[in-house]
């Protein structure tokens, strides 16, 4: 039996097919530029081989049909797909765990369309398409926000009029939860301690970025807020900004809410500072010749250190800082910047180990701190798809536990 993991973005669709017994990837791929005439699909195989198909895909329904065609071309029997796990970016406070999808769940997800106008419609279309094209497969929603729903009220509440919270749901939700769950389990295994005895700071740093404070195995705080624009500096999102400053800009420039939303999601962050780069690789490559690139690095480093300190004081004791996602897994330079000058607090980076710990060179995880570092520094390559697969399988088998500390995840074992 196979499990299909689907991740529908606003104009993309990522997928992986796993063998249910071995939990190994059989084939996977990515559809890009959905809605554009030049949309295309790249299918990848474990041996490194790739197939590319260029065809217009007007929406996620058409994209999924092309995906299924390509899977058949790869000799995947559609009748063997027993479950489909869907990454859903927003579950609010209603969903603190993964759930089997039914009409009620669909209606609840749809309630977040106004807040997540790019992601939620794409997720709903992907789910509906999968329900129609794979009617015999169990459909499961794995929420990006679920892992963060253990935060105490003092962490997730904003100091705003209570009616906004009660009637409109304005509060901190956090995102990237599936990634933080995975790396926290792997970090505990690397430390040789039960997950419920670990205090961690996990830093998911990619184009989007978030940090989470984890106390005794559960999330107690996060950098992101009600939307994915708060907290750390990101590729095109600003991180923390004075809310009143946004109203000032809107008034002066006569911007609509839609225009401001675009500026916050597409024109800010590293792009806003450098005016030309959203990718850290470009920023670093030009840092010596472009002062704005160096400034962008300084601002991002400053914000990461600020949150590391805040979370460390909040936790009281920290076993490890964990870096993951595209930048966290592959950017030794930025990891060194984030940890520099923290030796006084027992955080000591091993520069050689750090330089060698690169996921793009096949390193899945590594200790990158010195042996005498009081707080360990780890690099863990995230695997959100594996969480989706194992949650889907457990729900199918009736063994799923909403309390992730009680779930028997294969990746929580000490050896991989």
C-alpha positions as CSV (number, residue, x, y, z in Angstrom):
1,X,0.0,0.0,0.0
2,X,1.1,3.6,-0.7
3,X,0.5,6.8,1.1
4,X,0.4,10.0,-0.9
5,X,1.6,13.2,0.9
6,X,0.2,16.4,-0.7
7,X,1.3,20.0,0.0
8,X,-0.7,22.6,-1.9
9,X,0.7,26.1,-2.1
10,X,-0.9,29.1,-3.7
11,X,0.6,28.2,-7.1
12,X,2.4,25.0,-6.4
13,X,1.8,21.4,-5.5
14,X,4.4,19.2,-3.8
15,X,3.9,15.5,-3.6
16,X,5.6,12.3,-2.4
17,X,4.5,8.7,-2.5
18,X,5.6,6.5,0.4
19,X,5.6,2.8,0.8
20,X,3.4,2.2,3.8
21,X,5.5,-0.6,5.2
22,X,9.0,0.8,4.8
23,X,8.0,4.5,5.0
24,X,10.5,5.1,2.1
25,X,9.8,7.5,-0.7
26,X,9.0,5.8,-4.0
27,X,8.6,8.9,-6.1
28,X,7.9,12.5,-5.6
29,X,7.8,15.8,-7.3
30,X,6.7,19.4,-7.5
31,X,4.2,21.3,-9.8
32,X,5.1,25.0,-10.2
33,X,3.4,28.0,-11.7
34,X,-0.1,26.6,-11.4
35,X,-2.5,29.1,-13.1
36,X,0.1,30.2,-15.7
37,X,0.5,29.0,-19.3
38,X,4.0,27.8,-18.6
39,X,3.2,25.6,-15.6
40,X,5.3,22.5,-15.3
41,X,5.9,19.4,-13.2
42,X,9.2,17.9,-12.2
43,X,9.1,14.3,-10.9
44,X,12.0,13.0,-8.9
45,X,13.1,9.4,-8.2
46,X,15.2,8.0,-5.3
47,X,18.1,7.4,-7.7
48,X,18.3,11.1,-8.6
49,X,16.6,10.7,-12.0
50,X,14.1,13.4,-12.9
51,X,11.3,13.7,-15.4
52,X,9.8,17.0,-16.5
53,X,6.4,17.7,-18.0
54,X,5.5,21.2,-19.3
55,X,1.8,21.7,-19.7
56,X,-0.7,24.3,-18.8
57,X,-2.5,23.6,-15.4
58,X,-5.1,26.2,-14.7
59,X,-5.8,25.1,-11.1
60,X,-5.0,22.5,-8.5
61,X,-7.5,20.1,-9.8
62,X,-5.8,20.0,-13.2
63,X,-2.4,19.8,-11.5
64,X,-3.4,16.8,-9.4
65,X,-4.7,15.0,-12.6
66,X,-1.3,15.6,-14.2
67,X,0.4,14.3,-11.0
68,X,-1.6,11.1,-11.1
69,X,-0.8,10.7,-14.8
70,X,2.9,11.0,-14.0
71,X,2.6,8.6,-11.1
72,X,1.0,6.0,-13.4
73,X,3.9,6.6,-15.8
74,X,6.1,5.7,-12.9
75,X,4.2,2.4,-12.5
76,X,2.4,3.5,-9.3
77,X,-0.9,1.6,-9.1
78,X,-3.6,4.2,-8.1
79,X,-5.6,1.4,-6.4
80,X,-2.7,0.9,-4.0
81,X,-2.9,4.5,-2.7
82,X,-4.7,3.8,0.6
83,X,-4.3,7.2,2.2
84,X,-3.7,10.8,1.2
85,X,-2.2,13.2,3.8
86,X,-2.7,16.8,3.2
87,X,-0.7,19.6,4.7
88,X,-3.1,22.4,5.7
89,X,-1.5,25.6,6.7
90,X,-4.2,26.8,9.2
91,X,-6.3,24.8,11.7
92,X,-6.8,27.6,14.2
93,X,-7.5,26.6,17.8
94,X,-10.1,24.0,16.6
95,X,-7.6,21.4,15.4
96,X,-4.7,20.6,17.8
97,X,-4.0,17.3,16.0
98,X,-4.3,15.6,12.6
99,X,-7.8,14.5,11.6
100,X,-9.6,12.4,9.0
101,X,-11.3,14.8,6.5
102,X,-15.0,14.9,6.3
103,X,-17.5,17.7,5.2
104,X,-17.5,19.2,8.7
105,X,-13.7,19.5,8.6
106,X,-13.8,21.0,5.1
107,X,-16.2,23.7,6.4
108,X,-14.0,24.5,9.3
109,X,-10.9,24.9,7.1
110,X,-12.9,27.1,4.8
111,X,-13.6,29.5,7.6
112,X,-9.9,30.6,7.4
113,X,-10.1,31.7,3.7
114,X,-10.2,35.4,4.5
115,X,-7.1,35.2,6.7
116,X,-5.2,32.9,4.4
117,X,-6.5,33.9,0.9
118,X,-3.6,32.3,-1.0
119,X,-3.2,29.0,0.9
120,X,-6.6,27.9,2.2
121,X,-8.4,27.9,-1.2
122,X,-5.5,25.9,-2.7
123,X,-5.7,23.4,0.1
124,X,-9.4,23.0,-0.2
125,X,-9.2,22.5,-4.0
126,X,-6.4,19.9,-3.5
127,X,-8.4,18.0,-0.9
128,X,-11.6,18.0,-3.0
129,X,-9.6,16.9,-6.1
130,X,-8.0,14.0,-4.1
131,X,-11.4,13.0,-2.8
132,X,-12.8,12.8,-6.3
133,X,-9.9,11.2,-8.1
134,X,-8.9,8.8,-5.2
135,X,-12.4,8.0,-3.7
136,X,-11.2,4.8,-1.9
137,X,-8.3,6.5,-0.2
138,X,-8.7,7.9,3.4
139,X,-8.1,11.7,3.4
140,X,-6.2,13.1,6.4
141,X,-5.5,16.8,7.2
142,X,-2.2,17.5,9.0
143,X,-2.3,21.1,10.2
144,X,0.7,23.4,10.3
145,X,-0.6,25.0,13.4
146,X,-1.4,21.9,15.4
147,X,2.0,21.4,17.2
148,X,1.7,25.0,18.5
149,X,-1.7,24.6,20.2
150,X,0.0,23.6,23.5
151,X,1.1,27.2,24.0
152,X,-0.3,28.7,27.3
153,X,-2.7,31.6,27.1
154,X,0.0,34.0,28.2
155,X,1.9,33.1,25.0
156,X,-0.9,33.1,22.5
157,X,-3.0,36.0,23.6
158,X,-2.4,39.5,22.4
159,X,-3.0,42.5,24.6
160,X,-5.9,43.7,22.5
161,X,-9.7,44.2,23.2
162,X,-11.0,40.8,24.3
163,X,-13.9,40.9,21.8
164,X,-11.3,40.7,19.0
165,X,-10.0,37.5,20.4
166,X,-13.3,35.9,21.3
167,X,-15.3,37.0,18.2
168,X,-12.6,37.2,15.5
169,X,-10.1,34.7,16.8
170,X,-7.2,37.2,16.9
171,X,-4.4,35.4,18.7
172,X,-1.0,33.9,18.0
173,X,-1.3,30.5,16.2
174,X,2.2,29.9,14.8
175,X,3.1,27.8,11.8
176,X,5.7,25.3,10.5
177,X,4.5,23.1,13.3
178,X,5.0,19.8,11.5
179,X,8.6,20.7,10.9
180,X,9.1,21.7,14.5
181,X,7.5,18.4,15.7
182,X,9.8,16.3,13.5
183,X,13.1,18.1,14.5
184,X,12.2,18.1,18.2
185,X,11.7,14.3,18.1
186,X,15.0,13.9,16.3
187,X,16.8,16.3,18.6
188,X,15.6,14.3,21.7
189,X,16.8,11.1,20.1
190,X,20.2,12.7,19.4
191,X,20.4,13.9,23.0
192,X,19.5,10.4,24.2
193,X,16.7,11.7,26.3
194,X,12.9,11.2,26.3
195,X,11.2,14.0,24.3
196,X,9.2,15.0,27.4
197,X,12.4,15.7,29.3
198,X,13.9,18.0,26.6
199,X,13.9,21.8,26.5
200,X,14.7,23.0,23.0
201,X,14.7,26.0,20.8
202,X,14.0,24.9,17.3
203,X,14.7,27.4,14.5
204,X,13.0,26.6,11.1
205,X,14.8,29.1,8.8
206,X,14.0,29.0,5.1
207,X,12.3,31.5,2.8
208,X,9.7,31.6,5.7
209,X,11.1,31.4,9.2
210,X,10.0,30.6,12.7
211,X,11.4,29.7,16.1
212,X,9.7,27.7,18.8
213,X,10.4,27.3,22.5
214,X,9.8,23.7,23.5
215,X,9.5,22.9,27.2
216,X,9.4,19.2,28.3
217,X,8.6,18.2,24.7
218,X,5.7,20.6,24.0
219,X,5.6,24.0,22.4
220,X,5.2,26.9,24.8
221,X,6.0,29.9,22.5
222,X,6.7,30.8,18.9
223,X,7.9,33.8,16.9
224,X,5.1,33.7,14.3
225,X,1.7,35.1,15.1
226,X,-1.8,35.0,13.7
227,X,-0.3,35.1,10.2
228,X,3.1,34.0,8.9
229,X,4.4,37.6,8.7
230,X,5.6,38.1,12.3
231,X,8.7,37.2,14.2
232,X,12.0,36.6,12.3
233,X,13.1,38.4,9.2
234,X,12.2,36.2,6.1
235,X,12.8,36.2,2.4
236,X,9.9,38.5,1.5
237,X,8.1,38.9,4.9
238,X,9.2,41.5,7.4
239,X,9.0,39.8,10.8
240,X,8.1,42.0,13.7
241,X,6.8,45.5,12.7
242,X,5.0,48.1,14.8
243,X,1.3,47.7,13.8
244,X,0.7,51.4,14.0
245,X,3.5,52.0,11.4
246,X,1.5,50.0,8.9
247,X,-1.6,52.2,9.3
248,X,0.7,55.2,8.9
249,X,2.0,53.9,5.6
250,X,-1.4,52.9,4.4
251,X,-2.7,56.4,5.1
252,X,0.2,58.2,3.5
253,X,0.4,56.1,0.4
254,X,-3.4,55.5,0.2
255,X,-3.0,51.7,0.2
256,X,-5.8,49.2,0.3
257,X,-5.7,46.3,2.7
258,X,-5.0,44.0,-0.3
259,X,-2.1,46.2,-1.4
260,X,-0.6,46.2,2.1
261,X,-1.0,42.4,2.4
262,X,1.0,42.1,-0.9
263,X,3.7,44.4,0.4
264,X,4.0,42.5,3.7
265,X,4.1,39.1,2.0
266,X,6.0,39.8,-1.2
267,X,8.0,43.0,-0.9
268,X,9.4,43.0,2.6
269,X,12.0,41.0,4.5
270,X,15.4,40.5,2.7
271,X,13.7,41.8,-0.5
272,X,12.6,45.0,1.2
273,X,16.1,45.7,2.7
274,X,18.2,44.8,-0.4
275,X,15.6,45.8,-3.0
276,X,16.7,42.9,-5.2
277,X,17.3,39.7,-3.3
278,X,15.0,37.4,-1.4
279,X,17.4,34.4,-1.4
280,X,20.0,34.3,1.3
281,X,22.5,32.8,-1.2
282,X,22.3,35.9,-3.3
283,X,22.4,38.2,-0.2
284,X,25.6,36.5,1.1
285,X,27.3,36.4,-2.3
286,X,26.9,40.2,-2.6
287,X,27.5,41.2,1.0
288,X,30.9,42.6,0.4
289,X,30.0,44.7,-2.6
290,X,26.4,45.7,-1.6
291,X,26.0,47.4,1.8
292,X,22.3,46.6,1.8
293,X,23.1,42.9,1.7
294,X,25.4,43.2,4.7
295,X,22.7,45.2,6.5
296,X,20.1,42.5,5.7
297,X,22.4,39.9,7.3
298,X,23.0,42.1,10.3
299,X,19.2,42.6,10.8
300,X,18.4,39.0,10.5
301,X,21.2,37.9,12.8
302,X,20.1,40.5,15.4
303,X,16.6,39.2,15.3
304,X,17.5,35.5,15.6
305,X,19.8,36.3,18.6
306,X,17.1,38.3,20.2
307,X,14.6,35.4,20.1
308,X,17.2,32.9,21.1
309,X,17.8,35.0,24.3
310,X,14.1,35.5,24.9
311,X,13.2,31.8,24.6
312,X,16.2,30.8,26.7
313,X,15.1,32.9,29.5
314,X,11.5,31.7,29.1
315,X,12.5,28.1,29.3
316,X,15.0,28.6,32.1
317,X,17.1,25.6,30.9
318,X,17.9,24.8,27.3
319,X,19.2,21.4,26.2
320,X,19.8,22.3,22.6
321,X,19.3,24.8,19.8
322,X,18.2,23.1,16.6
323,X,18.5,24.6,13.1
324,X,16.4,23.2,10.2
325,X,14.8,24.1,6.9
326,X,16.6,25.4,3.7
327,X,18.8,27.9,5.4
328,X,19.1,26.2,8.8
329,X,20.2,23.0,7.1
330,X,22.6,24.4,4.4
331,X,23.9,27.8,5.4
332,X,27.0,27.3,7.6
333,X,27.8,31.0,7.4
334,X,24.5,32.2,8.8
335,X,24.5,29.5,11.5
336,X,27.9,30.8,12.6
337,X,26.6,34.4,12.6
338,X,23.6,33.4,14.7
339,X,25.7,31.7,17.3
340,X,28.7,34.1,17.4
341,X,29.3,35.9,20.7
342,X,27.1,33.6,22.7
343,X,29.9,31.7,24.4
344,X,29.3,33.5,27.7
345,X,25.9,31.8,27.8
346,X,27.3,28.3,27.2
347,X,26.6,28.2,23.4
348,X,29.8,27.3,21.6
349,X,29.8,26.5,17.9
350,X,32.4,24.0,16.4
351,X,33.3,25.8,13.2
352,X,34.6,22.7,11.5
353,X,31.6,20.6,12.4
354,X,29.3,23.4,11.3
355,X,31.1,23.8,7.9
356,X,30.6,20.1,7.3
357,X,26.9,19.9,8.4
358,X,25.2,20.5,5.1
359,X,22.0,18.7,4.1
360,X,22.7,19.4,0.4
361,X,25.8,17.2,0.8
362,X,23.9,14.3,2.3
363,X,24.2,15.1,6.0
364,X,20.8,14.6,7.6
365,X,21.7,15.6,11.1
366,X,24.8,16.6,13.1
367,X,26.0,18.1,16.4
368,X,27.7,21.3,15.5
369,X,28.7,22.5,19.0
370,X,31.9,21.9,20.8
371,X,32.1,19.1,23.3
372,X,32.2,21.5,26.2
373,X,29.2,23.6,25.0
374,X,26.7,23.7,27.8
375,X,23.9,24.1,25.3
376,X,24.2,21.7,22.3
377,X,23.7,23.1,18.8
378,X,22.2,20.7,16.3
379,X,21.4,20.6,12.6
380,X,18.5,18.4,11.7
381,X,17.2,18.1,8.1
382,X,13.4,18.3,8.5
383,X,11.0,15.8,7.0
384,X,7.5,17.1,7.2
385,X,6.2,14.6,4.7
386,X,7.2,11.7,6.9
387,X,5.1,13.2,9.8
388,X,2.2,13.5,7.3
389,X,2.6,9.9,6.3
390,X,2.8,8.5,9.8
391,X,-0.1,10.5,11.0
392,X,-2.2,9.3,8.0
393,X,-1.2,5.7,8.6
394,X,-2.0,5.9,12.3
395,X,-5.4,7.4,11.7
396,X,-6.1,4.7,9.1
397,X,-5.0,2.0,11.6
398,X,-6.8,3.4,14.6
399,X,-3.5,3.9,16.5
400,X,-3.3,7.7,16.2
401,X,-2.9,9.6,19.5
402,X,-3.6,13.4,19.4
403,X,-0.9,13.8,22.1
404,X,2.2,13.7,20.0
405,X,4.3,12.8,23.1
406,X,2.4,9.4,23.1
407,X,2.6,8.8,19.4
408,X,5.0,6.0,18.4
409,X,6.8,7.9,15.6
410,X,9.5,5.9,13.8
411,X,11.7,8.9,13.5
412,X,11.6,9.4,17.3
413,X,13.9,6.4,17.7
414,X,17.5,7.0,18.5
415,X,18.8,5.4,15.2
416,X,17.3,6.4,11.9
